[in-house]
Amino acid sequence: MGLSLKARADSLASPAEQLRILSTPNGFPSFEERMRAASLFPLAATGVTVFQINVGKLCNQTCAHCHVDAGPDRKEIMTRETAELCIRALAATDIPTVDITGGAPELNPNFRWLVEQARALGRHVMDRSNLTVLLLPAQEDLAEFLARHKVEIIASLPYYRAAQTDAQRGVGVFDKSIEALRKLNALGYGQDGSGLQLNLIYNPVGAFLPPKQEAIEAQFKKELARQHGIAFNRLYTITNMPISRFLEFLLATRNYEGYMERLANAFNPVAAAGVMCRYTLSVGWDGTLYDCDFNQMLDLPTGFGAPRHIRDFEAGALHRRRIVTGNHCYGCAAGAGSSCGGNTA
Amino acid sequence: MDGYYHSADLPRFADIGKGNKELWEKFSAYYAAVFAEGALTEREKALVALGVAHAVQCPYCIDAYTQACLEKGSNIEEMTEAVHVACAIRGGASLVHGLQMRNVAEKLSM
C-alpha cells in the first residue's frame, strides 16, 4: 500500500503549493472571472442543510485520487472534545442531515458515538464509506451498527470492474468492496422497502469527466446485478478535484493543463449555481469550519467574517455567509456539476 | 507548415465555419442530433464513433472519441473491441475483394 504525500514529504502535501499551482494562469479565465460573467460572484450560501463532519485523515486505503491525502500513515483525527462541540452546535439548529466523512470515518473511535448522538437528535446520518473498512476484523459489527441506526451509506465504487477500481483504490479493493456490498445487501441495505439506503459514488478513473449520472447508474445496476447479484439505491457521480493526490497524478502524467482546460471549457452556470457549498457546512478534524471538504484540504477556512471554529458556531452568521472560491471550484461547476450528492444541473 | 496534423487544431474545429457559417451551423445541428440519446444510447454511439474513427484513421476523431467513450462510462476492453470491429470490417473489405481477383483470374485462366 502506498504512502500519503505527507509521509513521502512531497511538496504537494502543502496546501500552499497546491494553491500556487492552481492559481497560476493557464490560458483560461479564473473561476472568479467565470462566476462574475455568470452573475454568480460573490457566491453566497443559501442556508445550511448538510452538516458535514470530516473526522480525520486516517484510512485503511491509499487511493490514487484521494483529495484528503488520507491513508494508514495519517494520524490526524477528531477528538471526543471536538465531536462534542459538533453535537452541541447541531443540537442548537434544525439542520436535517449529518454527513460523516474522512479518511475512513469509521476508524475514528468517536464515530459510533457521533452517529448515536446525531440520531438521538433526530437527524438523518450519512456515512461516506470505502466499503473495505466493513471487513476489518475490528469492525466486524460495523455493518449491523449502521443498519441498526438507519445510517445512509454512501459507498465509493468507481467502476463495476476490478481493473479500473483497483487501479484507483488499490489491488484487491474491488473484490473486498463486492464482499462488503453483499454483506450490506444481506442486512437489507439497497433493498426496496428496507429503509436502508445504499448509494454508490462513481468518480472517473483518470483525467476525464464523469458520464451522465442516470446513464452510468443504469449501467452499474445492470452489471452489478448480472455479475455479482448486488443491488443498490442510487449512484452519484463526482468529478475528481484537481487537488492533493489527484493533482499529483495530473502533474505526473502531464494531464494537468488538459484537465483544467477540460473543466474550464465545461463550466456550466446552472451547475455553478447549485454547488454544495451553498447548503453545506464542513467541519475539519480539529474543529475548523470550511465551506466544503475540498476547501478544507486546501486549508481555506470560512472567510469574510464568518465563524471559523466549531466552538464559535453561530447558525445565523453561517447561513448566508460568503463562500471562499478558487480555481479548484471548476471541478464542481463542470458539465452536469459535481457534489457529495452527485450532479447539480 | 511543419506537419499536417496538430492536436491544437481539434478545439479550433469550429473555425471551419468562418468560410461558410450557414453550412457549419447545419452540420453542427445535424452532428448534435446524431449523437443525442435515441434508439442507441450516447455511450453506444460514442463506441460506434470510436470504431469509425479508426476505420477512417482520423487522429482528431480518435482523440475526441477516446475521451468521449471514457466520459460516457465505457472501459478499455469495450473500446478495444470497437477498434477490432473497425479492423475486422476494414480487413474483411479487403479480403472480400479477393473474389474479384478470383473472378478475373478464373476468366483469364485455362
Boltz contact constraints between the chains, C-beta under 6 A:
constraints:
  - contact:
      token1: [A, 208]
      token2: [B, 67]
      max_distance: 6.0
  - contact:
      token1: [A, 208]
      token2: [B, 70]
      max_distance: 6.0
  - contact:
      token1: [A, 208]
      token2: [B, 71]
      max_distance: 6.0
  - contact:
      token1: [A, 209]
      token2: [B, 71]
      max_distance: 6.0
  - contact:
      token1: [A, 211]
      token2: [B, 71]
      max_distance: 6.0
  - contact:
      token1: [A, 211]
      token2: [B, 72]
      max_distance: 6.0
  - contact:
      token1: [A, 211]
      token2: [B, 73]
      max_distance: 6.0
  - contact:
      token1: [A, 216]
      token2: [B, 73]
      max_distance: 6.0
  - contact:
      token1: [A, 219]
      token2: [B, 73]
      max_distance: 6.0
